[in-house]
Amino acid sequence: MMAIQELGSQVAGGGVGALLNGAGQKIRRALSIVLRTNSGRIGFGIILVYLVLALFGSLLAPHSPTAFTSEDLEIRLTGPSVDHLLGTDKFGRDVLSRVMAGARSIIWISVVGTALGIALGTTMGMTAGYLGGKTDQLIMRAIDILLAFPGLLLALLVINIGAQRISDPICINDICIRLWPSKESWLVILTIGIAFMPAVSRVIRSATLAVKPLEFVQSARLRGESAFYIIFREILPNITPVVAVEASIRVSFALLLTASLGFLGLGVQPPTPDWGLMVSEARANLASAPWAALAPALAMGSLVVGVNLLADGIRQSVRLPLSRGETQ
């Protein structure tokens, strides 16, 4: 019995080891693709800096990004100094600390919103491309209707409708429950997903139509496999590069859309630091204290540039032949 248990533990350990080894190989392969070009390396470095800020920005900040006292009000709108490298805002809060802490909200909202848009668009595009016929026509006509709305206008529409639905708590027998404590963040994520879904679905549909006539798809159909199996087990793995490139492109648009909504006061609400909201709050004192608006604007610009460089690097790497070491 002990021998059987030892054998089972060895098999289980070997399975876990093989799983970790496979995951490590995939991560190394992904990094090798990203770091093969100069633009990919520069973009990856910029994004890595902001990821560190998103994870540890509040801890690394030299001052509190939200709290302020009466003493802080006495140094409001002061220029860069030794104690405040990027100056202070209208409440005397350190601008550098708020920029560092504000990276978290804009990055996670943009990434999650992009993931939602990619998931919805990929599902709709593959379904329309593979099934064809009336299903294709119905889905694509709905997509055309959504594409008729400008992105920002569609975002405002979704946020206003969603805010009316969840702005008030649900009350049952004098017991009130608020479902989403941070509803603004989730509304922005939902807005990004809905805004990106139409364009992504058209790209994925085109990729699906290119893969659909190939032999492995026809073989799966002859075996009697279901449409769900063919779409997600045969077609999706073969259009993954298209999905990856589309996702890398959409992240930069998501960052700009999130900042725009924050500037309009429809994103993260104060006192939580948000780059778009910081620019909006500082515009009244732009002539006398430009650093309060320039710092978050430059942070946003550099992050978008980093994402675009990474996306260009991925596109260039996909077209380049793999080296001998990467094929192992």
N, C-alpha and C positions, 0 to 999 in steps of 0.2 A: 504493500500500500504506500509506504514512504517513497519507494522507487517511482511509482506512478505519479505521486504528487510532485516529486522533483522533476520528472519528465514534463509534466504539465506546466510547471513554473518556468522551465527552460523554453518550452514552446511559446508560452505567453511572453516571456522576456524577448525571445527572438522576434516575435511579431511586433512588439512595441519598438524594438530596435530597428527593424526594417521600415516601419512607418516613419520613425524619426529620420532615418537615413534618406528615405524618399523625399520627405519634406525639405530636408537640408539641401538635397540636390536641386529641387525645384527653386528654392530661394537663391542658391548660387547661380543657377541658370538665368533667373530673372535679373539678378544684379549684373551678370556678365552682359546681358543685352542692354541694360540701362547705361552701363559704364563703358561701352565700346566706342562712343563718340565723345568729342570734346563738349558739345552742347549738352549731352546727357550727363556728363560728369559735373559740369557747372550747375545745371539745373538741379541735380540730385543734392549737391552741396548746399545750395540755397534752401531747398525744401527741408533738408535735414536740420538746418539751423532753426527754422520756424517750427518744425515738429518738436524740437527740444523745448522751445518757448511755449508751445501749446501744452506740453506735459508738465513742465516745471517753471513756467513763466512767473506764476504767483509766488513761488518760493525763491526764485532768483531776483525778483524785483527788489530794488534797494529801499523802496517805500511802499506803503499800503496803496493799492490801486484804487480803492473805493473810499476809505475813511478819510475824513479831514476834520480839523479842529479850528477853533477861533484863531490860534496862532498861524495856521495854514492860510487863513483868509487874509492875513496881513502880507503874505508874499504871493498873492494871486497875480497871475500874468507876468511874472518875472522871467527874464531871459535865462538862457543857459548859464549855469554856474557849476562850481565844483560839487555842490550838494545836489543839484538838479541839472543833469547833463543836457537835457532837452527842454528845460524850463518848466513852468507850472501852468495849469489851466485856470479857468475863472474861479475855481474853488480852492486854489492853492495846492492841488494834487500834482504829484510828480508825473509829467507826461511820459517819460521813459518807462516808468512802472506800469502805467496804463496801457502803453503800446505792447509791452511784453505780456501782460496778462490778457490783453484783448486778442492775442493770436489764437487762444483756445477756442473761443466761441465761433469765430469766422471760419476756422479750419474744419472743425467737426461738423458744423452746419453745412458747409459746402461739400464736404466729402460724403456725408450721409445723404444729402439731397441728390448729389450726382449719382450715388449708388442706387437710390430709388428710381431716378429717371432712367438709368441704364437698364435696370431690371425690368421696369415696365416697358420701355421701348424695345428691348431685346425680345421679350415675350410676345409683344404685339407684332413686331416685324417678322419673327420666325413663323408665327402662326399664320399671318397673312400670306407670306411667301410660300410656305409649304402647302397649305390647304387650297389656296387659289380660289377661283370661281367667285361665287356670291359672298363668301366669307371675306375674301381679299377685298372685294369692292366695298363691302360694308365697313370694314376696318379702315381702309384707306380714305374713304369719304369722311369718316369721323376725324381722322388725322388731319385732313385738309381743312376742316372747320377750325380745329385748334390752331393750325398754322396760320389761319387768317388773322388771328389776334397777335398784336405785337407782344414780345416777351414780357416787358414791364407792365403793360396793361393787363395781360393775363394774370400776372403775379398779384397786382393790386386787386383784381376781381376775386381771386382765390382767397387772399388774406381777409378781405372784407366779408366775404361769405362765411369763411371759417370762424372769424372773430365773433360774428353774430351768433353762431351756433354754440360756441364753447366759452363765451365771455362770462356767462352767469353760471354759478354752481347748480348742480342738480339737487333739488330738495324733495325729500320724501318723509312725510310725517315730522316736519320741523327739523329734520336732520339734513344738513346741506353738505354735499360732497363736490369738491372741485377735482375733475378728472385729471387735468394736465396743469401742474403747478407752473411750468414754464411754457405756456401755450404759444408764445411768440416764436420760440425756437422751432417748435414742431410745425407751426404754420409755415414758416419759411422753408423748412425741409420739404413739406408737402407741396409748396408752391414750386420749388426748384424741380421736384420730380415730375409734376404735371407739365411744367413749362418745357422741360427737356425731352419728354417722352415722344412727342410727334416727330421731331427731327431725327432722333435716334432710331425710331421705328422705320423710317424710310431708308436709312443707311443699312440697317440690319436686314430689311426686306430684300434689298438689292443683293446683299451678300448671300442670303438664303437662296434666291433664285439662281445664283451662279453655282451653288453647291447641289441643289436639288436634282439636276439630271445626272450626277455622277454615279458611278457603278455601286459604291458601297451603300448609297441611299436606296437605289433600286433593289439591291440585294435584300436590304432590310424589309422593304415592302413585300417582296416575293416570299420572305419567310413568314409573313403575316404579323409583323410587329405593329404595335399600335402607333398612332400618330404622335402621341406623347413621347413614346420611347424614341422614335426616329428624330423628333425635333430636339430633344434634350440629350440624347445619347449619341446620335450620329451627326447631326448638323451643327449643334452648338460647339462641340470641341473643335470643329474645323473652321469656325469663323471667330474663334477666340482672339486672334490678332486684330481683327477689325473692331471687336468689342473693346479691347484694351486701348487701341489708339483713339477710339471715339470717347472713351472715358477720360483719357488724359487731356483731350481737347476740352471736354465739357467742364472739367474742374475749374479752369481759368474763368469761364463764363459764370460758373456758380459763385466764385469769389466776388466777381464784379456785381452780380445780381444781389448777393447777400449784403455787400457794402452799400449798394444803392437803396435797398429796403431799410437798412439801418440809418442811412442819411435822412430818409423820409420819416423816420420814427416808427417804422412798422416792423423792425427786427427786435433784437435784444434791447430790453428797456434798462434805463439807468437805475441804480448806479453801476451796474455791470459794465465793464469796459468793452466797447465795440468800436472798431476803427471807423466805420461809416458814421456812427452816432457821434464819435469824437470830432470828426470833421464838421458835422452839422452844428454841434455845440460851440465850436471855435470860430465859425464863420462870422459871427457878430463882431469879433475882435480881430479879424484877419489883418487889418492895417496895423494895429498896435502890437499884436502878439501872433505873428504868422507861424511860429514854431508849433503852437498847439494844434494847428491843422496840417502843417507840412509833415510832421512826424508820422501820424497814422497814414497819410496819403502816400508817403514814400515807402512805408512798410507794405502797404497794399500793392503798390506798383512793383516793388522788388519781388514779392511773392508771386504775382502773376507772371512776371518775366521768368522766374525760376520754373514755374509750371509749364510755360510755353517752351522753354529750352528743353525740359525733360520730355515733353511730348514730341518735339522735333527729333530728339535723340532716339526715342523709341521708334519713330517712323523710319529714320535712317537705318537703324539697326535691323529692323524687320526686313528691309530690302537687301541688306548686306549678307553675303554668305557666312555661315558659321565657321569659326576657325576650328582647327583640329582638336584643340583642348576642350572646346565647348560641345563637341559632338559626343564626347565620351559619356 
